[in-house]
């Protein structure tokens, strides 16, 4: 899609507004010359920031529906993050009708709003949609940021995600993750005859589309960290195949046919290589393939099962699962091979490790005591924390900013798996809507 954007200038403040801002600065953040609403994120409990998001003003009468839709998507995104508490529109005192004028800050203070979002949607003569928004610090009576976007009308939801990311970043200091996608395995049919198709959707569950038809079994889809490209495994007739699928063009190519079994293909950070586990006899080892030359290099050579490799974001190291110590544990080694260091030492077994895009944590699945838990640990194995536990939780994948994990949970019985998200603090577990059963999620990088 094509989106053009530019930043909206801040409104000049009246002397009274400037005085309000100066006074608030002294009360809220004495170290800053001017107050700026900012949510402080720690690993403990976070009090969600009260934010007011009135419906975007319609530039023409026909734009009211899309304006309300954009507002609802932004509201849902911020609320689902667990860091914001959107205020019920029924409490609003001021009705925003002119986004070119500064809001009545006292009216928003009266309902305890700390931040305010105003915006407008206008259809242009050429049919394109023009979206503009401003984010306000209510206490300081000043604009924090503002931008304008132009795009085709069918992409209005993506505009809402882009605006959500800007608000999130400005108020938390961290990159957002809303303008991103999830690839997953859609599952339908009776449990013993489950049809598995590769599917793609927005991170909030909207815009689902299917990438395969379900004729062959698909497993372990993974996004490239640098492009909108997916690698996955397919079991059809004969040997398992590893494929590359370009989301933008719909083109698919075979990385290779691999005798025996192959597991968990995953991209290198630059997208130029794919690392995978190949089974040979009773053991499996890690291999990396250069996607240009198709040459393959062996990284491990042990009588154990080495699988589920994942690169550090700088490409220097990999984490992986291995039972070389007797039961599955997490190991870290140089990306070119060499000595591996075990980093997991808790009770139970560890699997499906994945490195955070921020480089600070490794997420994993832990099995023990009849429970499957999703957890994180620092890259040296310290600071292990279990975020959520259940009958069968598996397959963590990080949001592009490393703040949120998605995983799948299977309750057993006649049901099927569903997707969930949880914050790395262990708070705010949320189910992600999908058309049917869903497993094996992988989060894309932010769209460009």
C-alpha positions as CSV (number, residue, x, y, z in Angstrom):
1,X,0.0,0.0,0.0
2,X,1.0,3.6,-0.5
3,X,0.9,5.9,2.5
4,X,2.3,9.5,2.4
5,X,2.7,11.4,5.6
6,X,4.0,14.6,7.1
7,X,4.1,16.1,10.6
8,X,1.5,18.6,11.7
9,X,2.9,21.7,13.4
10,X,2.0,22.5,17.0
11,X,-0.5,25.2,17.6
12,X,0.8,28.4,19.2
13,X,-0.2,28.6,22.8
14,X,-1.9,31.5,24.4
15,X,-0.2,33.2,27.4
16,X,-2.7,31.5,29.7
17,X,-2.0,28.1,28.2
18,X,1.7,28.6,28.4
19,X,1.4,29.5,32.1
20,X,-0.7,26.3,32.7
21,X,2.0,24.3,31.0
22,X,4.8,25.9,33.0
23,X,3.0,25.3,36.3
24,X,2.3,21.7,35.5
25,X,5.9,21.1,34.5
26,X,7.1,22.1,37.9
27,X,4.6,19.7,39.5
28,X,5.0,16.6,37.3
29,X,8.6,16.5,36.1
30,X,10.8,19.0,37.8
31,X,13.8,18.1,35.8
32,X,12.1,19.2,32.5
33,X,11.4,22.7,31.5
34,X,8.0,21.8,30.2
35,X,5.6,19.0,31.3
36,X,5.1,16.1,29.0
37,X,2.8,13.2,29.8
38,X,4.8,10.1,29.8
39,X,3.9,6.6,31.0
40,X,6.7,5.0,33.1
41,X,7.0,1.3,32.2
42,X,8.6,-1.0,34.7
43,X,8.3,-4.8,35.1
44,X,5.9,-4.4,38.0
45,X,2.3,-3.2,37.9
46,X,1.6,-0.2,35.7
47,X,-1.4,2.1,36.3
48,X,-2.9,2.5,32.8
49,X,-2.8,6.1,31.5
50,X,-6.3,7.7,31.2
51,X,-6.6,8.9,27.6
52,X,-9.5,10.5,25.8
53,X,-10.1,9.6,22.1
54,X,-13.1,11.4,20.6
55,X,-14.4,10.2,17.2
56,X,-12.3,11.7,14.4
57,X,-14.1,14.6,12.8
58,X,-15.6,13.9,9.4
59,X,-14.3,16.2,6.7
60,X,-17.4,15.6,4.7
61,X,-20.7,14.0,5.8
62,X,-19.7,10.7,4.1
63,X,-16.6,10.4,6.2
64,X,-18.3,9.9,9.5
65,X,-18.3,6.1,9.4
66,X,-14.6,5.8,8.6
67,X,-13.7,8.4,11.2
68,X,-15.6,6.4,13.9
69,X,-13.9,3.2,12.7
70,X,-10.4,4.7,12.9
71,X,-11.2,6.0,16.4
72,X,-12.4,2.5,17.5
73,X,-9.3,0.7,16.2
74,X,-7.0,3.2,18.0
75,X,-9.0,2.8,21.2
76,X,-8.9,-1.0,21.0
77,X,-5.2,-1.0,20.3
78,X,-4.3,1.2,23.2
79,X,-6.7,-0.6,25.6
80,X,-5.4,-4.1,24.6
81,X,-1.9,-3.0,25.3
82,X,-2.8,-2.8,29.0
83,X,-0.9,0.5,29.3
84,X,-3.8,2.9,28.5
85,X,-7.3,3.4,29.9
86,X,-9.5,5.0,27.2
87,X,-12.2,7.1,28.8
88,X,-15.8,6.4,27.9
89,X,-17.0,8.9,25.3
90,X,-20.2,9.4,27.3
91,X,-18.1,11.2,29.9
92,X,-16.8,13.8,27.4
93,X,-17.7,17.4,28.2
94,X,-16.3,19.1,25.1
95,X,-17.4,17.9,21.6
96,X,-14.5,18.2,19.2
97,X,-15.8,19.7,16.0
98,X,-12.8,21.7,14.8
99,X,-9.4,20.0,14.9
100,X,-7.7,23.2,13.7
101,X,-8.5,24.8,17.1
102,X,-6.9,24.0,20.4
103,X,-9.2,21.9,22.7
104,X,-10.7,23.2,25.9
105,X,-8.2,21.6,28.3
106,X,-10.1,22.3,31.5
107,X,-13.0,20.2,30.1
108,X,-10.6,17.3,29.7
109,X,-8.9,17.8,33.0
110,X,-12.4,17.6,34.6
111,X,-12.8,14.0,33.5
112,X,-9.2,13.1,34.6
113,X,-7.8,12.7,31.0
114,X,-4.1,12.9,31.0
115,X,-3.8,12.7,27.2
116,X,-6.2,13.6,24.4
117,X,-6.2,12.5,20.8
118,X,-8.0,14.6,18.2
119,X,-8.3,13.8,14.5
120,X,-10.0,14.3,11.2
121,X,-10.8,12.1,8.2
122,X,-11.4,13.7,4.8
123,X,-12.0,12.1,1.4
124,X,-10.0,14.0,-1.3
125,X,-11.3,14.8,-4.8
126,X,-9.0,12.0,-6.2
127,X,-10.7,9.5,-3.9
128,X,-7.8,9.1,-1.5
129,X,-8.4,9.4,2.2
130,X,-6.7,12.1,4.2
131,X,-6.2,11.4,7.9
132,X,-4.7,13.8,10.5
133,X,-4.3,13.6,14.2
134,X,-2.9,15.5,17.2
135,X,-1.8,14.1,20.6
136,X,-2.2,16.5,23.5
137,X,-0.8,16.7,27.0
138,X,-3.8,17.8,28.9
139,X,-2.0,18.9,32.1
140,X,0.5,21.0,30.1
141,X,-2.1,22.2,27.6
142,X,0.3,21.5,24.7
143,X,0.6,19.4,21.6
144,X,3.0,16.4,21.9
145,X,2.9,15.3,18.3
146,X,0.8,15.3,15.2
147,X,0.9,13.9,11.7
148,X,-1.1,13.7,8.5
149,X,-1.5,10.7,6.2
150,X,-2.9,10.1,2.7
151,X,-3.8,6.6,1.4
152,X,-6.4,4.6,-0.5
153,X,-9.7,4.2,1.4
154,X,-9.4,0.5,1.8
155,X,-6.3,0.9,4.0
156,X,-8.0,3.0,6.7
157,X,-7.4,0.3,9.4
158,X,-3.7,0.5,8.7
159,X,-3.7,4.3,9.2
160,X,-5.3,3.6,12.6
161,X,-2.5,1.2,13.5
162,X,0.2,3.7,12.4
163,X,-1.5,6.5,14.5
164,X,-1.7,4.0,17.5
165,X,2.0,3.4,17.2
166,X,2.8,7.1,17.2
167,X,0.7,7.6,20.3
168,X,2.2,4.6,22.0
169,X,5.8,5.7,21.3
170,X,5.3,9.3,22.3
171,X,3.7,8.3,25.6
172,X,5.8,5.3,26.6
173,X,9.2,6.0,25.0
174,X,9.1,2.6,23.3
175,X,8.3,1.7,19.7
176,X,4.8,0.6,19.1
177,X,3.8,-2.8,17.5
178,X,0.3,-2.2,16.2
179,X,1.2,-1.8,12.5
180,X,2.3,-5.4,12.1
181,X,1.0,-8.8,11.1
182,X,0.7,-12.3,12.4
183,X,1.2,-15.5,10.4
184,X,-0.2,-18.6,12.0
185,X,-1.6,-22.0,11.2
186,X,-5.4,-22.0,10.9
187,X,-6.9,-25.3,12.0
188,X,-10.4,-26.5,11.0
189,X,-12.3,-29.8,11.0
190,X,-12.5,-32.8,13.3
191,X,-9.5,-33.2,15.6
192,X,-8.4,-36.5,14.0
193,X,-8.7,-35.0,10.5
194,X,-7.6,-31.4,11.1
195,X,-7.0,-29.3,8.0
196,X,-4.1,-26.9,8.5
197,X,-3.7,-23.8,6.4
198,X,-1.2,-21.0,6.5
199,X,-3.0,-17.7,7.4
200,X,-2.1,-14.1,7.8
201,X,-3.9,-11.3,9.7
202,X,-3.3,-7.9,11.3
203,X,-2.0,-8.1,14.9
204,X,-5.5,-7.4,16.2
205,X,-7.1,-10.3,14.3
206,X,-8.6,-8.3,11.4
207,X,-8.0,-8.8,7.7
208,X,-7.5,-12.6,7.8
209,X,-6.4,-14.1,4.5
210,X,-5.2,-17.7,3.7
211,X,-1.9,-18.3,2.0
212,X,-2.3,-22.1,1.4
213,X,-5.3,-24.2,0.5
214,X,-4.8,-27.0,3.1
215,X,-4.0,-29.8,0.7
216,X,-0.6,-30.4,2.5
217,X,0.3,-30.1,6.1
218,X,2.0,-26.7,7.0
219,X,4.1,-26.1,10.2
220,X,6.3,-23.5,11.9
221,X,5.8,-20.4,9.8
222,X,8.3,-17.6,10.7
223,X,8.7,-14.0,9.5
224,X,11.9,-12.5,8.3
225,X,13.0,-9.8,10.8
226,X,13.8,-7.5,7.9
227,X,11.1,-8.1,5.2
228,X,7.5,-9.2,4.8
229,X,8.7,-12.7,3.9
230,X,7.8,-16.0,5.6
231,X,9.6,-19.3,5.8
232,X,7.6,-22.4,6.7
233,X,7.6,-26.2,6.4
234,X,5.2,-28.2,4.2
235,X,4.6,-31.9,4.4
236,X,3.1,-33.3,1.2
237,X,4.2,-36.2,-1.0
238,X,7.8,-37.2,-0.4
239,X,10.3,-35.2,1.6
240,X,9.4,-32.2,3.7
241,X,10.0,-28.9,2.0
242,X,11.0,-25.6,3.3
243,X,9.4,-22.7,1.5
244,X,9.8,-18.9,1.2
245,X,6.6,-16.9,0.7
246,X,6.6,-13.2,-0.1
247,X,3.6,-11.6,1.5
248,X,3.5,-8.6,-0.8
249,X,3.8,-10.4,-4.1
250,X,2.3,-13.8,-3.2
251,X,5.3,-15.5,-4.8
252,X,6.5,-18.8,-3.3
253,X,9.8,-20.6,-3.8
254,X,11.3,-23.8,-2.4
255,X,14.4,-23.4,-0.2
256,X,15.0,-27.1,-0.6
257,X,13.8,-30.6,-0.2
258,X,15.3,-32.3,2.8
259,X,15.5,-36.0,3.3
260,X,14.2,-37.2,6.7
261,X,12.6,-34.5,8.9
262,X,13.4,-30.8,9.2
263,X,12.2,-28.5,12.0
264,X,11.6,-24.8,12.6
265,X,13.2,-22.9,9.7
266,X,14.0,-19.4,10.9
267,X,15.6,-16.3,9.2
268,X,18.8,-14.6,10.2
269,X,18.3,-10.9,11.2
270,X,19.4,-9.7,7.7
271,X,17.0,-12.1,6.0
272,X,19.8,-13.6,3.9
273,X,20.0,-17.0,5.6
274,X,17.7,-19.6,7.0
275,X,18.7,-21.7,10.0
276,X,17.0,-25.1,10.6
277,X,17.2,-28.5,12.3
278,X,17.7,-31.6,10.1
279,X,17.1,-35.1,11.4
280,X,19.6,-37.8,10.4
281,X,19.0,-41.1,12.0
282,X,18.1,-40.8,15.7
283,X,19.5,-37.3,16.2
284,X,19.1,-33.9,14.6
285,X,21.6,-31.1,14.1
286,X,21.5,-27.4,13.2
287,X,22.3,-26.2,9.7
288,X,22.2,-22.8,8.1
289,X,21.5,-22.2,4.4
290,X,22.6,-19.1,2.4
291,X,19.5,-18.2,0.4
292,X,21.5,-16.7,-2.5
293,X,23.9,-19.6,-3.1
294,X,21.7,-22.3,-1.5
295,X,24.9,-23.6,0.2
296,X,24.4,-25.3,3.5
297,X,26.7,-25.2,6.5
298,X,26.5,-27.6,9.5
299,X,26.6,-25.8,12.9
300,X,26.3,-28.7,15.4
301,X,27.4,-32.3,15.3
302,X,26.3,-34.2,18.3
303,X,24.4,-37.5,19.1
304,X,21.6,-35.4,20.6
305,X,18.5,-33.7,19.3
306,X,19.3,-30.0,18.5
307,X,16.3,-28.0,17.3
308,X,14.4,-24.7,17.4
309,X,17.3,-22.3,16.7
310,X,16.7,-18.6,16.9
311,X,19.2,-15.7,16.2
312,X,20.0,-12.9,18.5
313,X,19.0,-9.6,16.8
314,X,22.6,-8.6,16.0
315,X,23.2,-12.0,14.4
316,X,26.2,-12.9,16.5
317,X,24.6,-15.8,18.5
318,X,21.8,-18.3,18.4
319,X,19.8,-20.0,21.1
320,X,18.4,-23.4,20.6
321,X,16.9,-26.4,22.3
322,X,18.9,-29.6,22.9
323,X,18.6,-32.8,25.0
324,X,22.4,-33.3,25.0
325,X,22.2,-33.0,28.8
326,X,19.5,-35.7,29.2
327,X,16.4,-33.6,28.7
328,X,15.5,-30.6,26.6
329,X,17.2,-27.4,27.8
330,X,18.2,-24.1,26.2
331,X,21.7,-23.5,24.9
332,X,23.4,-20.4,23.4
333,X,26.4,-20.6,21.0
334,X,28.1,-18.4,18.4
335,X,26.1,-18.1,15.1
336,X,28.9,-19.7,13.2
337,X,29.0,-22.7,15.5
338,X,31.3,-23.7,18.3
339,X,31.0,-24.4,22.0
340,X,27.5,-24.1,23.3
341,X,26.6,-22.9,26.8
342,X,23.6,-24.2,28.7
343,X,21.5,-21.3,30.2
344,X,18.4,-23.1,31.6
345,X,18.7,-24.9,34.9
346,X,15.1,-24.9,36.4
347,X,13.0,-27.9,37.1
348,X,11.3,-29.4,34.0
349,X,12.2,-29.2,30.4
350,X,12.6,-26.2,28.1
351,X,11.7,-25.8,24.4
352,X,10.9,-23.4,21.5
353,X,13.4,-20.6,22.6
354,X,13.1,-17.3,20.7
355,X,15.3,-14.2,21.1
356,X,13.6,-10.9,21.8
357,X,14.0,-8.2,19.0
358,X,15.4,-6.0,21.8
359,X,18.1,-8.6,22.6
360,X,17.4,-8.6,26.3
361,X,15.3,-11.7,26.8
362,X,14.9,-15.3,25.5
363,X,11.3,-16.6,25.6
364,X,10.6,-20.3,26.0
365,X,8.0,-23.0,26.6
366,X,8.6,-24.9,29.9
367,X,7.0,-28.2,30.7
368,X,6.8,-29.6,34.3
369,X,4.3,-30.7,36.9
370,X,1.7,-31.4,34.3
371,X,1.8,-27.7,33.1
372,X,3.1,-25.9,30.0
373,X,4.3,-22.4,30.8
374,X,5.4,-19.5,28.7
375,X,8.4,-17.7,30.3
376,X,11.3,-15.4,29.7
377,X,14.9,-15.3,31.0
378,X,17.8,-13.0,30.4
379,X,20.3,-14.2,27.7
380,X,22.7,-15.6,30.3
381,X,19.9,-17.6,31.9
382,X,19.3,-15.4,34.9
383,X,16.1,-13.8,35.9
384,X,13.7,-16.6,34.8
385,X,10.1,-15.6,35.0
386,X,7.0,-17.7,34.1
387,X,4.4,-15.4,32.5
388,X,1.4,-17.8,32.1
389,X,0.7,-21.5,32.7
390,X,-1.9,-23.9,31.5
391,X,-2.7,-27.4,30.2
392,X,-0.8,-26.8,27.0
393,X,0.8,-23.4,26.1
394,X,3.4,-23.3,23.4
395,X,5.2,-21.4,20.7
396,X,6.0,-17.9,22.0
397,X,6.7,-15.1,19.5
398,X,7.7,-11.5,20.3
399,X,6.0,-8.3,19.1
400,X,8.4,-6.1,17.1
401,X,9.1,-4.0,20.2
402,X,9.8,-6.9,22.5
403,X,7.1,-5.8,25.0
404,X,4.5,-8.4,24.2
405,X,4.5,-12.2,23.6
406,X,2.0,-14.1,21.5
407,X,1.6,-17.9,22.0
408,X,-1.0,-20.6,21.5
409,X,-3.0,-22.5,24.1
410,X,-4.8,-25.9,23.5
411,X,-7.3,-26.7,26.2
412,X,-7.4,-30.4,25.2
413,X,-10.6,-32.4,24.7
414,X,-12.6,-31.7,21.6
415,X,-11.5,-28.1,21.4
416,X,-8.6,-26.7,19.6
417,X,-5.8,-24.2,20.0
418,X,-6.3,-20.4,20.3
419,X,-3.9,-17.5,20.2
420,X,-3.2,-15.3,23.2
421,X,-0.9,-12.3,24.1
422,X,0.7,-11.5,27.4
423,X,3.0,-8.7,28.5
424,X,6.6,-9.5,29.4
425,X,5.7,-8.5,33.0
426,X,3.2,-11.4,33.0
427,X,0.2,-9.0,33.0
428,X,-2.6,-8.4,30.6
429,X,-3.2,-11.8,29.1
430,X,-5.6,-11.4,26.1
431,X,-7.2,-13.8,23.7
432,X,-6.6,-12.9,20.0
433,X,-9.7,-13.4,17.8
434,X,-9.3,-15.8,14.9
435,X,-11.9,-17.4,12.6
436,X,-11.3,-20.9,13.9
437,X,-8.6,-22.8,15.8
438,X,-5.1,-21.3,15.5
439,X,-1.6,-22.3,16.4
440,X,2.1,-21.6,15.7
441,X,1.9,-17.7,15.6
442,X,4.8,-15.6,14.3
443,X,4.9,-11.8,14.6
444,X,6.1,-9.7,11.7
445,X,8.4,-6.7,11.9
446,X,6.7,-3.4,11.7
447,X,5.4,-2.7,8.2
448,X,7.4,-0.2,6.2
